Amino acid sequence: MACERVTLPNGASAIVCGPRRPHQRCRCGRRATLLCDWKMVEGTVHSSGTCSEPICDRCTASPAPNKDLCPAHAEAFTEWKAQRA
């Protein structure tokens, strides 16, 4: 696990630890700097409960602040919104 010191909005600091994935690639071949935040059904292989597909900043769809979706889940989100309308 990689750990990093971060400064919180109130000026305090904290240490945040998580897995480091230095050579992850997006399906397009570019360096992935993001992970898909689409919620998965219970029993998913990822402990985060999300898709966690590596995605680059060009392939992401961002439906809300600090939320990123891989292309497949961006399409699923668009379909879900259309069904609700």
PDB file of N, CA, C and O in Angstrom:
ATOM      1  N   MET A   1       0.829  -1.180   0.000  1.00  0.00           N
ATOM      2  CA  MET A   1       0.000   0.000   0.000  1.00  0.00           C
ATOM      3  C   MET A   1       0.869   1.237   0.000  1.00  0.00           C
ATOM      4  O   MET A   1       1.893   1.292   0.682  1.00  0.00           O
ATOM      5  N   ALA A   2       0.462   2.214  -0.757  1.00  0.00           N
ATOM      6  CA  ALA A   2       1.159   3.490  -0.789  1.00  0.00           C
ATOM      7  C   ALA A   2       0.438   4.453   0.147  1.00  0.00           C
ATOM      8  O   ALA A   2      -0.792   4.483   0.189  1.00  0.00           O
ATOM      9  N   CYS A   3       1.203   5.233   0.894  1.00  0.00           N
ATOM     10  CA  CYS A   3       0.612   6.201   1.802  1.00  0.00           C
ATOM     11  C   CYS A   3       1.040   7.603   1.393  1.00  0.00           C
ATOM     12  O   CYS A   3       2.125   7.805   0.849  1.00  0.00           O
ATOM     13  N   GLU A   4       0.179   8.550   1.660  1.00  0.00           N
ATOM     14  CA  GLU A   4       0.425   9.925   1.242  1.00  0.00           C
ATOM     15  C   GLU A   4      -0.118  10.860   2.314  1.00  0.00           C
ATOM     16  O   GLU A   4      -1.187  10.612   2.870  1.00  0.00           O
ATOM     17  N   ARG A   5       0.609  11.930   2.605  1.00  0.00           N
ATOM     18  CA  ARG A   5       0.148  12.932   3.558  1.00  0.00           C
ATOM     19  C   ARG A   5      -0.666  13.965   2.782  1.00  0.00           C
ATOM     20  O   ARG A   5      -0.218  14.475   1.754  1.00  0.00           O
ATOM     21  N   VAL A   6      -1.862  14.268   3.280  1.00  0.00           N
ATOM     22  CA  VAL A   6      -2.730  15.257   2.638  1.00  0.00           C
ATOM     23  C   VAL A   6      -3.095  16.331   3.654  1.00  0.00           C
ATOM     24  O   VAL A   6      -3.173  16.061   4.852  1.00  0.00           O
ATOM     25  N   THR A   7      -3.318  17.548   3.171  1.00  0.00           N
ATOM     26  CA  THR A   7      -3.742  18.644   4.023  1.00  0.00           C
ATOM     27  C   THR A   7      -5.244  18.796   3.897  1.00  0.00           C
ATOM     28  O   THR A   7      -5.778  18.908   2.794  1.00  0.00           O
ATOM     29  N   LEU A   8      -5.916  18.799   5.023  1.00  0.00           N
ATOM     30  CA  LEU A   8      -7.370  18.929   5.064  1.00  0.00           C
ATOM     31  C   LEU A   8      -7.776  20.393   4.990  1.00  0.00           C
ATOM     32  O   LEU A   8      -6.952  21.267   5.259  1.00  0.00           O
ATOM     33  N   PRO A   9      -9.032  20.687   4.629  1.00  0.00           N
ATOM     34  CA  PRO A   9      -9.485  22.076   4.503  1.00  0.00           C
ATOM     35  C   PRO A   9      -9.286  22.921   5.774  1.00  0.00           C
ATOM     36  O   PRO A   9      -9.102  24.135   5.681  1.00  0.00           O
ATOM     37  N   ASN A  10      -9.321  22.295   6.947  1.00  0.00           N
ATOM     38  CA  ASN A  10      -9.140  23.047   8.189  1.00  0.00           C
ATOM     39  C   ASN A  10      -7.672  23.247   8.548  1.00  0.00           C
ATOM     40  O   ASN A  10      -7.372  23.776   9.618  1.00  0.00           O
ATOM     41  N   GLY A  11      -6.758  22.839   7.684  1.00  0.00           N
ATOM     42  CA  GLY A  11      -5.329  23.018   7.899  1.00  0.00           C
ATOM     43  C   GLY A  11      -4.646  21.825   8.550  1.00  0.00           C
ATOM     44  O   GLY A  11      -3.418  21.736   8.528  1.00  0.00           O
ATOM     45  N   ALA A  12      -5.404  20.919   9.120  1.00  0.00           N
ATOM     46  CA  ALA A  12      -4.828  19.716   9.718  1.00  0.00           C
ATOM     47  C   ALA A  12      -4.330  18.797   8.605  1.00  0.00           C
ATOM     48  O   ALA A  12      -4.699  18.965   7.443  1.00  0.00           O
ATOM     49  N   SER A  13      -3.510  17.849   8.959  1.00  0.00           N
ATOM     50  CA  SER A  13      -3.044  16.900   7.949  1.00  0.00           C
ATOM     51  C   SER A  13      -3.441  15.493   8.347  1.00  0.00           C
ATOM     52  O   SER A  13      -3.709  15.206   9.514  1.00  0.00           O
ATOM     53  N   ALA A  14      -3.473  14.631   7.357  1.00  0.00           N
ATOM     54  CA  ALA A  14      -3.832  13.233   7.576  1.00  0.00           C
ATOM     55  C   ALA A  14      -2.983  12.380   6.645  1.00  0.00           C
ATOM     56  O   ALA A  14      -2.446  12.866   5.649  1.00  0.00           O
ATOM     57  N   ILE A  15      -2.873  11.120   6.981  1.00  0.00           N
ATOM     58  CA  ILE A  15      -2.173  10.171   6.121  1.00  0.00           C
ATOM     59  C   ILE A  15      -3.217   9.239   5.524  1.00  0.00           C
ATOM     60  O   ILE A  15      -3.997   8.614   6.243  1.00  0.00           O
ATOM     61  N   VAL A  16      -3.220   9.157   4.214  1.00  0.00           N
ATOM     62  CA  VAL A  16      -4.179   8.329   3.489  1.00  0.00           C
ATOM     63  C   VAL A  16      -3.397   7.221   2.803  1.00  0.00           C
ATOM     64  O   VAL A  16      -2.430   7.483   2.087  1.00  0.00           O
ATOM     65  N   CYS A  17      -3.815   5.992   3.022  1.00  0.00           N
ATOM     66  CA  CYS A  17      -3.129   4.845   2.424  1.00  0.00           C
ATOM     67  C   CYS A  17      -4.054   4.107   1.466  1.00  0.00           C
ATOM     68  O   CYS A  17      -5.259   4.014   1.701  1.00  0.00           O
ATOM     69  N   GLY A  18      -3.496   3.594   0.408  1.00  0.00           N
ATOM     70  CA  GLY A  18      -4.258   2.828  -0.556  1.00  0.00           C
ATOM     71  C   GLY A  18      -3.317   2.131  -1.504  1.00  0.00           C
ATOM     72  O   GLY A  18      -2.111   2.377  -1.484  1.00  0.00           O
ATOM     73  N   PRO A  19      -3.857   1.263  -2.334  1.00  0.00           N
ATOM     74  CA  PRO A  19      -2.990   0.551  -3.271  1.00  0.00           C
ATOM     75  C   PRO A  19      -2.437   1.494  -4.335  1.00  0.00           C
ATOM     76  O   PRO A  19      -3.141   2.384  -4.811  1.00  0.00           O
ATOM     77  N   ARG A  20      -1.208   1.299  -4.694  1.00  0.00           N
ATOM     78  CA  ARG A  20      -0.587   2.100  -5.749  1.00  0.00           C
ATOM     79  C   ARG A  20      -0.578   1.272  -7.016  1.00  0.00           C
ATOM     80  O   ARG A  20      -0.166   0.112  -7.011  1.00  0.00           O
ATOM     81  N   ARG A  21      -1.027   1.864  -8.079  1.00  0.00           N
ATOM     82  CA  ARG A  21      -1.074   1.179  -9.375  1.00  0.00           C
ATOM     83  C   ARG A  21      -0.305   2.015 -10.388  1.00  0.00           C
ATOM     84  O   ARG A  21      -0.914   2.715 -11.197  1.00  0.00           O
ATOM     85  N   PRO A  22       1.014   1.955 -10.355  1.00  0.00           N
ATOM     86  CA  PRO A  22       1.817   2.874 -11.158  1.00  0.00           C
ATOM     87  C   PRO A  22       1.734   2.687 -12.669  1.00  0.00           C
ATOM     88  O   PRO A  22       1.971   3.640 -13.411  1.00  0.00           O
ATOM     89  N   HIS A  23       1.411   1.508 -13.136  1.00  0.00           N
ATOM     90  CA  HIS A  23       1.450   1.281 -14.578  1.00  0.00           C
ATOM     91  C   HIS A  23       0.092   0.899 -15.145  1.00  0.00           C
ATOM     92  O   HIS A  23       0.015   0.192 -16.150  1.00  0.00           O
ATOM     93  N   GLN A  24      -0.966   1.354 -14.517  1.00  0.00           N
ATOM     94  CA  GLN A  24      -2.308   1.056 -15.011  1.00  0.00           C
ATOM     95  C   GLN A  24      -2.534   1.806 -16.321  1.00  0.00           C
ATOM     96  O   GLN A  24      -2.092   2.944 -16.479  1.00  0.00           O
ATOM     97  N   ARG A  25      -3.209   1.172 -17.237  1.00  0.00           N
ATOM     98  CA  ARG A  25      -3.528   1.775 -18.531  1.00  0.00           C
ATOM     99  C   ARG A  25      -5.024   1.743 -18.759  1.00  0.00           C
ATOM    100  O   ARG A  25      -5.712   0.795 -18.381  1.00  0.00           O
ATOM    101  N   CYS A  26      -5.506   2.788 -19.377  1.00  0.00           N
ATOM    102  CA  CYS A  26      -6.892   2.870 -19.821  1.00  0.00           C
ATOM    103  C   CYS A  26      -7.037   1.942 -21.031  1.00  0.00           C
ATOM    104  O   CYS A  26      -6.041   1.573 -21.653  1.00  0.00           O
ATOM    105  N   ARG A  27      -8.250   1.573 -21.359  1.00  0.00           N
ATOM    106  CA  ARG A  27      -8.457   0.704 -22.533  1.00  0.00           C
ATOM    107  C   ARG A  27      -7.973   1.352 -23.824  1.00  0.00           C
ATOM    108  O   ARG A  27      -7.661   0.653 -24.788  1.00  0.00           O
ATOM    109  N   CYS A  28      -7.906   2.695 -23.851  1.00  0.00           N
ATOM    110  CA  CYS A  28      -7.418   3.392 -25.047  1.00  0.00           C
ATOM    111  C   CYS A  28      -5.904   3.346 -25.150  1.00  0.00           C
ATOM    112  O   CYS A  28      -5.345   3.717 -26.182  1.00  0.00           O
ATOM    113  N   GLY A  29      -5.225   2.893 -24.086  1.00  0.00           N
ATOM    114  CA  GLY A  29      -3.771   2.779 -24.097  1.00  0.00           C
ATOM    115  C   GLY A  29      -3.061   3.886 -23.340  1.00  0.00           C
ATOM    116  O   GLY A  29      -1.873   3.770 -23.038  1.00  0.00           O
ATOM    117  N   ARG A  30      -3.774   4.951 -23.032  1.00  0.00           N
ATOM    118  CA  ARG A  30      -3.157   6.050 -22.277  1.00  0.00           C
ATOM    119  C   ARG A  30      -3.013   5.669 -20.808  1.00  0.00           C
ATOM    120  O   ARG A  30      -3.649   4.729 -20.332  1.00  0.00           O
ATOM    121  N   ARG A  31      -2.163   6.415 -20.095  1.00  0.00           N
ATOM    122  CA  ARG A  31      -1.964   6.189 -18.668  1.00  0.00           C
ATOM    123  C   ARG A  31      -3.261   6.494 -17.922  1.00  0.00           C
ATOM    124  O   ARG A  31      -3.843   7.564 -18.100  1.00  0.00           O
ATOM    125  N   ALA A  32      -3.712   5.565 -17.095  1.00  0.00           N
ATOM    126  CA  ALA A  32      -4.942   5.745 -16.322  1.00  0.00           C
ATOM    127  C   ALA A  32      -4.613   6.469 -15.017  1.00  0.00           C
ATOM    128  O   ALA A  32      -3.741   6.046 -14.257  1.00  0.00           O
ATOM    129  N   THR A  33      -5.322   7.557 -14.778  1.00  0.00           N
ATOM    130  CA  THR A  33      -5.134   8.312 -13.543  1.00  0.00           C
ATOM    131  C   THR A  33      -6.386   8.266 -12.678  1.00  0.00           C
ATOM    132  O   THR A  33      -6.401   8.816 -11.576  1.00  0.00           O
ATOM    133  N   LEU A  34      -7.427   7.619 -13.166  1.00  0.00           N
ATOM    134  CA  LEU A  34      -8.708   7.560 -12.465  1.00  0.00           C
ATOM    135  C   LEU A  34      -9.228   6.132 -12.443  1.00  0.00           C
ATOM    136  O   LEU A  34      -8.775   5.283 -13.210  1.00  0.00           O
ATOM    137  N   LEU A  35     -10.184   5.877 -11.553  1.00  0.00           N
ATOM    138  CA  LEU A  35     -10.857   4.585 -11.498  1.00  0.00           C
ATOM    139  C   LEU A  35     -12.355   4.831 -11.581  1.00  0.00           C
ATOM    140  O   LEU A  35     -12.851   5.825 -11.052  1.00  0.00           O
ATOM    141  N   CYS A  36     -13.077   3.935 -12.238  1.00  0.00           N
ATOM    142  CA  CYS A  36     -14.521   4.065 -12.383  1.00  0.00           C
ATOM    143  C   CYS A  36     -15.208   3.924 -11.017  1.00  0.00           C
ATOM    144  O   CYS A  36     -14.912   3.008 -10.251  1.00  0.00           O
ATOM    145  N   ASP A  37     -16.124   4.847 -10.734  1.00  0.00           N
ATOM    146  CA  ASP A  37     -16.828   4.881  -9.452  1.00  0.00           C
ATOM    147  C   ASP A  37     -18.217   4.253  -9.498  1.00  0.00           C
ATOM    148  O   ASP A  37     -18.983   4.402  -8.546  1.00  0.00           O
ATOM    149  N   TRP A  38     -18.558   3.556 -10.575  1.00  0.00           N
ATOM    150  CA  TRP A  38     -19.879   2.936 -10.702  1.00  0.00           C
ATOM    151  C   TRP A  38     -20.052   1.892  -9.601  1.00  0.00           C
ATOM    152  O   TRP A  38     -19.211   1.008  -9.437  1.00  0.00           O
ATOM    153  N   LYS A  39     -21.138   1.998  -8.857  1.00  0.00           N
ATOM    154  CA  LYS A  39     -21.423   1.048  -7.774  1.00  0.00           C
ATOM    155  C   LYS A  39     -21.772  -0.314  -8.364  1.00  0.00           C
ATOM    156  O   LYS A  39     -22.582  -0.415  -9.286  1.00  0.00           O
ATOM    157  N   MET A  40     -21.156  -1.348  -7.828  1.00  0.00           N
ATOM    158  CA  MET A  40     -21.394  -2.707  -8.296  1.00  0.00           C
ATOM    159  C   MET A  40     -22.276  -3.448  -7.303  1.00  0.00           C
ATOM    160  O   MET A  40     -22.435  -3.029  -6.157  1.00  0.00           O
ATOM    161  N   VAL A  41     -22.840  -4.548  -7.761  1.00  0.00           N
ATOM    162  CA  VAL A  41     -23.680  -5.370  -6.889  1.00  0.00           C
ATOM    163  C   VAL A  41     -22.817  -6.028  -5.812  1.00  0.00           C
ATOM    164  O   VAL A  41     -21.601  -6.149  -5.960  1.00  0.00           O
ATOM    165  N   GLU A  42     -23.455  -6.441  -4.752  1.00  0.00           N
ATOM    166  CA  GLU A  42     -22.747  -7.091  -3.660  1.00  0.00           C
ATOM    167  C   GLU A  42     -22.026  -8.332  -4.176  1.00  0.00           C
ATOM    168  O   GLU A  42     -22.535  -9.032  -5.051  1.00  0.00           O
ATOM    169  N   GLY A  43     -20.856  -8.598  -3.638  1.00  0.00           N
ATOM    170  CA  GLY A  43     -20.076  -9.758  -4.060  1.00  0.00           C
ATOM    171  C   GLY A  43     -19.087  -9.424  -5.162  1.00  0.00           C
ATOM    172  O   GLY A  43     -18.500 -10.325  -5.761  1.00  0.00           O
ATOM    173  N   THR A  44     -18.895  -8.135  -5.436  1.00  0.00           N
ATOM    174  CA  THR A  44     -17.946  -7.725  -6.460  1.00  0.00           C
ATOM    175  C   THR A  44     -16.526  -8.113  -6.048  1.00  0.00           C
ATOM    176  O   THR A  44     -16.248  -8.309  -4.865  1.00  0.00           O
ATOM    177  N   VAL A  45     -15.642  -8.222  -7.019  1.00  0.00           N
ATOM    178  CA  VAL A  45     -14.266  -8.610  -6.725  1.00  0.00           C
ATOM    179  C   VAL A  45     -13.483  -7.468  -6.097  1.00  0.00           C
ATOM    180  O   VAL A  45     -12.434  -7.710  -5.499  1.00  0.00           O
ATOM    181  N   HIS A  46     -13.956  -6.237  -6.212  1.00  0.00           N
ATOM    182  CA  HIS A  46     -13.252  -5.092  -5.639  1.00  0.00           C
ATOM    183  C   HIS A  46     -13.812  -4.769  -4.262  1.00  0.00           C
ATOM    184  O   HIS A  46     -15.026  -4.649  -4.092  1.00  0.00           O
ATOM    185  N   SER A  47     -12.939  -4.630  -3.291  1.00  0.00           N
ATOM    186  CA  SER A  47     -13.390  -4.335  -1.932  1.00  0.00           C
ATOM    187  C   SER A  47     -14.034  -2.957  -1.830  1.00  0.00           C
ATOM    188  O   SER A  47     -14.758  -2.684  -0.873  1.00  0.00           O
ATOM    189  N   SER A  48     -13.778  -2.087  -2.805  1.00  0.00           N
ATOM    190  CA  SER A  48     -14.354  -0.741  -2.778  1.00  0.00           C
ATOM    191  C   SER A  48     -15.846  -0.755  -3.096  1.00  0.00           C
ATOM    192  O   SER A  48     -16.556   0.198  -2.775  1.00  0.00           O
ATOM    193  N   GLY A  49     -16.327  -1.830  -3.727  1.00  0.00           N
ATOM    194  CA  GLY A  49     -17.724  -1.898  -4.124  1.00  0.00           C
ATOM    195  C   GLY A  49     -18.009  -1.155  -5.417  1.00  0.00           C
ATOM    196  O   GLY A  49     -19.167  -0.978  -5.795  1.00  0.00           O
ATOM    197  N   THR A  50     -16.951  -0.718  -6.096  1.00  0.00           N
ATOM    198  CA  THR A  50     -17.110  -0.009  -7.367  1.00  0.00           C
ATOM    199  C   THR A  50     -16.456  -0.796  -8.495  1.00  0.00           C
ATOM    200  O   THR A  50     -15.717  -1.750  -8.256  1.00  0.00           O
ATOM    201  N   CYS A  51     -16.736  -0.386  -9.717  1.00  0.00           N
ATOM    202  CA  CYS A  51     -16.158  -1.030 -10.905  1.00  0.00           C
ATOM    203  C   CYS A  51     -14.636  -0.989 -10.857  1.00  0.00           C
ATOM    204  O   CYS A  51     -13.981  -2.005 -11.089  1.00  0.00           O
ATOM    205  N   SER A  52     -14.072   0.170 -10.560  1.00  0.00           N
ATOM    206  CA  SER A  52     -12.623   0.384 -10.448  1.00  0.00           C
ATOM    207  C   SER A  52     -11.856   0.130 -11.739  1.00  0.00           C
ATOM    208  O   SER A  52     -10.654  -0.134 -11.697  1.00  0.00           O
ATOM    209  N   GLU A  53     -12.534   0.207 -12.893  1.00  0.00           N
ATOM    210  CA  GLU A  53     -11.855   0.101 -14.190  1.00  0.00           C
ATOM    211  C   GLU A  53     -10.906   1.299 -14.316  1.00  0.00           C
ATOM    212  O   GLU A  53     -11.336   2.435 -14.115  1.00  0.00           O
ATOM    213  N   PRO A  54      -9.631   1.074 -14.644  1.00  0.00           N
ATOM    214  CA  PRO A  54      -8.713   2.193 -14.825  1.00  0.00           C
ATOM    215  C   PRO A  54      -9.115   3.006 -16.063  1.00  0.00           C
ATOM    216  O   PRO A  54      -9.351   2.436 -17.128  1.00  0.00           O
ATOM    217  N   ILE A  55      -9.192   4.332 -15.923  1.00  0.00           N
ATOM    218  CA  ILE A  55      -9.560   5.209 -17.039  1.00  0.00           C
ATOM    219  C   ILE A  55      -8.673   6.447 -17.061  1.00  0.00           C
ATOM    220  O   ILE A  55      -8.201   6.910 -16.023  1.00  0.00           O
ATOM    221  N   CYS A  56      -8.457   6.968 -18.252  1.00  0.00           N
ATOM    222  CA  CYS A  56      -7.663   8.188 -18.403  1.00  0.00           C
ATOM    223  C   CYS A  56      -8.592   9.402 -18.349  1.00  0.00           C
ATOM    224  O   CYS A  56      -9.816   9.271 -18.346  1.00  0.00           O
ATOM    225  N   ASP A  57      -7.980  10.579 -18.307  1.00  0.00           N
ATOM    226  CA  ASP A  57      -8.781  11.799 -18.209  1.00  0.00           C
ATOM    227  C   ASP A  57      -9.563  12.103 -19.483  1.00  0.00           C
ATOM    228  O   ASP A  57     -10.499  12.901 -19.445  1.00  0.00           O
ATOM    229  N   ARG A  58      -9.209  11.494 -20.601  1.00  0.00           N
ATOM    230  CA  ARG A  58      -9.966  11.701 -21.848  1.00  0.00           C
ATOM    231  C   ARG A  58     -11.180  10.781 -21.958  1.00  0.00           C
ATOM    232  O   ARG A  58     -12.190  11.155 -22.555  1.00  0.00           O
ATOM    233  N   CYS A  59     -11.087   9.593 -21.390  1.00  0.00           N
ATOM    234  CA  CYS A  59     -12.162   8.609 -21.531  1.00  0.00           C
ATOM    235  C   CYS A  59     -13.192   8.663 -20.412  1.00  0.00           C
ATOM    236  O   CYS A  59     -14.214   7.981 -20.487  1.00  0.00           O
ATOM    237  N   THR A  60     -12.949   9.453 -19.386  1.00  0.00           N
ATOM    238  CA  THR A  60     -13.870   9.497 -18.260  1.00  0.00           C
ATOM    239  C   THR A  60     -15.110  10.325 -18.570  1.00  0.00           C
ATOM    240  O   THR A  60     -15.066  11.269 -19.359  1.00  0.00           O
ATOM    241  N   ALA A  61     -16.197   9.954 -17.943  1.00  0.00           N
ATOM    242  CA  ALA A  61     -17.409  10.773 -17.909  1.00  0.00           C
ATOM    243  C   ALA A  61     -17.590  11.111 -16.440  1.00  0.00           C
ATOM    244  O   ALA A  61     -17.438  10.244 -15.580  1.00  0.00           O
ATOM    245  N   SER A  62     -17.911  12.360 -16.146  1.00  0.00           N
ATOM    246  CA  SER A  62     -18.012  12.784 -14.759  1.00  0.00           C
ATOM    247  C   SER A  62     -19.423  13.273 -14.474  1.00  0.00           C
ATOM    248  O   SER A  62     -19.727  14.441 -14.715  1.00  0.00           O
ATOM    249  N   PRO A  63     -20.308  12.389 -13.955  1.00  0.00           N
ATOM    250  CA  PRO A  63     -21.700  12.750 -13.732  1.00  0.00           C
ATOM    251  C   PRO A  63     -21.914  13.651 -12.512  1.00  0.00           C
ATOM    252  O   PRO A  63     -22.972  14.265 -12.372  1.00  0.00           O
ATOM    253  N   ALA A  64     -20.924  13.731 -11.640  1.00  0.00           N
ATOM    254  CA  ALA A  64     -21.008  14.551 -10.428  1.00  0.00           C
ATOM    255  C   ALA A  64     -19.575  14.890 -10.001  1.00  0.00           C
ATOM    256  O   ALA A  64     -18.630  14.231 -10.434  1.00  0.00           O
ATOM    257  N   PRO A  65     -19.412  15.896  -9.170  1.00  0.00           N
ATOM    258  CA  PRO A  65     -18.055  16.236  -8.715  1.00  0.00           C
ATOM    259  C   PRO A  65     -17.368  15.040  -8.062  1.00  0.00           C
ATOM    260  O   PRO A  65     -17.957  14.338  -7.240  1.00  0.00           O
ATOM    261  N   ASN A  66     -16.129  14.828  -8.440  1.00  0.00           N
ATOM    262  CA  ASN A  66     -15.297  13.747  -7.899  1.00  0.00           C
ATOM    263  C   ASN A  66     -15.839  12.353  -8.181  1.00  0.00           C
ATOM    264  O   ASN A  66     -15.528  11.412  -7.451  1.00  0.00           O
ATOM    265  N   LYS A  67     -16.634  12.208  -9.216  1.00  0.00           N
ATOM    266  CA  LYS A  67     -17.133  10.893  -9.649  1.00  0.00           C
ATOM    267  C   LYS A  67     -16.730  10.705 -11.102  1.00  0.00           C
ATOM    268  O   LYS A  67     -16.910  11.603 -11.925  1.00  0.00           O
ATOM    269  N   ASP A  68     -16.188   9.546 -11.411  1.00  0.00           N
ATOM    270  CA  ASP A  68     -15.741   9.235 -12.764  1.00  0.00           C
ATOM    271  C   ASP A  68     -16.317   7.904 -13.196  1.00  0.00           C
ATOM    272  O   ASP A  68     -16.409   6.965 -12.405  1.00  0.00           O
ATOM    273  N   LEU A  69     -16.707   7.831 -14.470  1.00  0.00           N
ATOM    274  CA  LEU A  69     -17.272   6.597 -15.014  1.00  0.00           C
ATOM    275  C   LEU A  69     -16.487   6.177 -16.248  1.00  0.00           C
ATOM    276  O   LEU A  69     -16.094   7.011 -17.064  1.00  0.00           O
ATOM    277  N   CYS A  70     -16.265   4.870 -16.374  1.00  0.00           N
ATOM    278  CA  CYS A  70     -15.652   4.319 -17.578  1.00  0.00           C
ATOM    279  C   CYS A  70     -16.677   4.438 -18.711  1.00  0.00           C
ATOM    280  O   CYS A  70     -17.861   4.634 -18.439  1.00  0.00           O
ATOM    281  N   PRO A  71     -16.255   4.326 -19.963  1.00  0.00           N
ATOM    282  CA  PRO A  71     -17.200   4.473 -21.074  1.00  0.00           C
ATOM    283  C   PRO A  71     -18.424   3.552 -20.991  1.00  0.00           C
ATOM    284  O   PRO A  71     -19.535   3.983 -21.302  1.00  0.00           O
ATOM    285  N   ALA A  72     -18.239   2.301 -20.578  1.00  0.00           N
ATOM    286  CA  ALA A  72     -19.378   1.376 -20.495  1.00  0.00           C
ATOM    287  C   ALA A  72     -20.382   1.844 -19.447  1.00  0.00           C
ATOM    288  O   ALA A  72     -21.589   1.791 -19.683  1.00  0.00           O
ATOM    289  N   HIS A  73     -19.905   2.296 -18.306  1.00  0.00           N
ATOM    290  CA  HIS A  73     -20.817   2.732 -17.255  1.00  0.00           C
ATOM    291  C   HIS A  73     -21.356   4.138 -17.508  1.00  0.00           C
ATOM    292  O   HIS A  73     -22.416   4.488 -16.988  1.00  0.00           O
ATOM    293  N   ALA A  74     -20.655   4.944 -18.289  1.00  0.00           N
ATOM    294  CA  ALA A  74     -21.200   6.236 -18.698  1.00  0.00           C
ATOM    295  C   ALA A  74     -22.424   6.006 -19.574  1.00  0.00           C
ATOM    296  O   ALA A  74     -23.422   6.716 -19.456  1.00  0.00           O
ATOM    297  N   GLU A  75     -22.343   5.011 -20.455  1.00  0.00           N
ATOM    298  CA  GLU A  75     -23.487   4.657 -21.301  1.00  0.00           C
ATOM    299  C   GLU A  75     -24.640   4.118 -20.458  1.00  0.00           C
ATOM    300  O   GLU A  75     -25.798   4.466 -20.690  1.00  0.00           O
ATOM    301  N   ALA A  76     -24.323   3.268 -19.479  1.00  0.00           N
ATOM    302  CA  ALA A  76     -25.359   2.728 -18.593  1.00  0.00           C
ATOM    303  C   ALA A  76     -26.020   3.853 -17.796  1.00  0.00           C
ATOM    304  O   ALA A  76     -27.230   3.824 -17.570  1.00  0.00           O
ATOM    305  N   PHE A  77     -25.237   4.837 -17.371  1.00  0.00           N
ATOM    306  CA  PHE A  77     -25.779   5.974 -16.625  1.00  0.00           C
ATOM    307  C   PHE A  77     -26.718   6.796 -17.505  1.00  0.00           C
ATOM    308  O   PHE A  77     -27.777   7.227 -17.048  1.00  0.00           O
ATOM    309  N   THR A  78     -26.334   7.016 -18.769  1.00  0.00           N
ATOM    310  CA  THR A  78     -27.181   7.754 -19.709  1.00  0.00           C
ATOM    311  C   THR A  78     -28.504   7.026 -19.924  1.00  0.00           C
ATOM    312  O   THR A  78     -29.563   7.654 -19.943  1.00  0.00           O
ATOM    313  N   GLU A  79     -28.448   5.709 -20.086  1.00  0.00           N
ATOM    314  CA  GLU A  79     -29.670   4.908 -20.249  1.00  0.00           C
ATOM    315  C   GLU A  79     -30.542   4.977 -18.997  1.00  0.00           C
ATOM    316  O   GLU A  79     -31.763   5.093 -19.095  1.00  0.00           O
ATOM    317  N   TRP A  80     -29.919   4.907 -17.825  1.00  0.00           N
ATOM    318  CA  TRP A  80     -30.662   4.981 -16.563  1.00  0.00           C
ATOM    319  C   TRP A  80     -31.388   6.329 -16.446  1.00  0.00           C
ATOM    320  O   TRP A  80     -32.552   6.384 -16.052  1.00  0.00           O
ATOM    321  N   LYS A  81     -30.676   7.424 -16.798  1.00  0.00           N
ATOM    322  CA  LYS A  81     -31.302   8.747 -16.752  1.00  0.00           C
ATOM    323  C   LYS A  81     -32.479   8.834 -17.723  1.00  0.00           C
ATOM    324  O   LYS A  81     -33.510   9.420 -17.390  1.00  0.00           O
ATOM    325  N   ALA A  82     -32.339   8.259 -18.915  1.00  0.00           N
ATOM    326  CA  ALA A  82     -33.399   8.295 -19.915  1.00  0.00           C
ATOM    327  C   ALA A  82     -34.638   7.537 -19.437  1.00  0.00           C
ATOM    328  O   ALA A  82     -35.762   7.961 -19.707  1.00  0.00           O
ATOM    329  N   GLN A  83     -34.449   6.441 -18.742  1.00  0.00           N
ATOM    330  CA  GLN A  83     -35.566   5.650 -18.219  1.00  0.00           C
ATOM    331  C   GLN A  83     -36.323   6.402 -17.126  1.00  0.00           C
ATOM    332  O   GLN A  83     -37.530   6.222 -16.962  1.00  0.00           O
ATOM    333  N   ARG A  84     -35.616   7.234 -16.389  1.00  0.00           N
ATOM    334  CA  ARG A  84     -36.248   7.999 -15.308  1.00  0.00           C
ATOM    335  C   ARG A  84     -37.027   9.182 -15.822  1.00  0.00           C
ATOM    336  O   ARG A  84     -37.899   9.694 -15.122  1.00  0.00           O
ATOM    337  N   ALA A  85     -36.738   9.629 -17.025  1.00  0.00           N
ATOM    338  CA  ALA A  85     -37.398  10.836 -17.571  1.00  0.00           C
ATOM    339  C   ALA A  85     -38.804  10.549 -18.036  1.00  0.00           C
ATOM    340  O   ALA A  85     -39.490  11.450 -18.517  1.00  0.00           O
TER     341      ALA A  85
END
